[in-house]
Amino acid sequence: MNFIDRFSYNHGRILLPMSGGCANLLNEIRWHGRAGQGVITVSRLLAYAALVEGKYVQAFPEFGPERIGAPIRGFTRISDEPIEIHSQVYTPDTVVVLDSTIMKTVNVTDGLTNGGRIIINSKKEPTEMKNELGLTNASVYTVDGTRIALDILGKPVANTAMLGALLKVSPLTSLDNLIRATLERFPGPLGAKNEKVMRIAYGEVKG
């Protein structure tokens, strides 16, 4: 059982100390998608990449029934100091939307902080999405993660594409450590393809 397996098995709630005396900085990320799209996987991959850099992290799903295709949420917290919060993320600094169709029924901007960021898997331009969402106090980014996934993976699973886009918008960890975490989770050719997906999305995200 590798580290990612243990991380998942323990529900993603792992705290490790960091060295040094940096000022505390807590980043809260909320992920939106549908069951079966890898929402929880990427929430944990991001946390693991930050963990190996000495950060304190949490990564966990919204608990409840999950049927394939149903809207679900995942949460990631990354901090320089121990995390004392153990609730869902209600006021995210960043929201990542893996499937834009859920925006018809789910308020993905709920609680988004002033000056926050939302990254959406969409062909549309960021300004168009910002107008549709009626946002005035947050930044909007888009990337066609589904197209990238189809081109490289041969299936419309855009979770790692959105992870690459997130890292470009908000460098919460290094790209090298994120790729390391991904290759551990997806060894062999699948890992190499997901690395390519992340790098392309990292370069193509707009905002």
Secondary structure, 3 states (H helix, E strand, C coil): CCHHHHHHHCCCEECCCCCCCCCCCCEEEEEEEECCCCHHHHHHHHHHHHHCCCCEEEEEECCCCCCCCCEEEEEEEEECCCCCCCCCCCCCCEEEECCHHHHHCCCCCCCCCCCEEEEEECCCCHHHHHHHHCCCCEEEEEECHHHHHHHHHCCCCCHHHHHHHHHHHCCCCCHHHHHHHHHHHCCCHHHHHHHHHHHHHHHHCEC
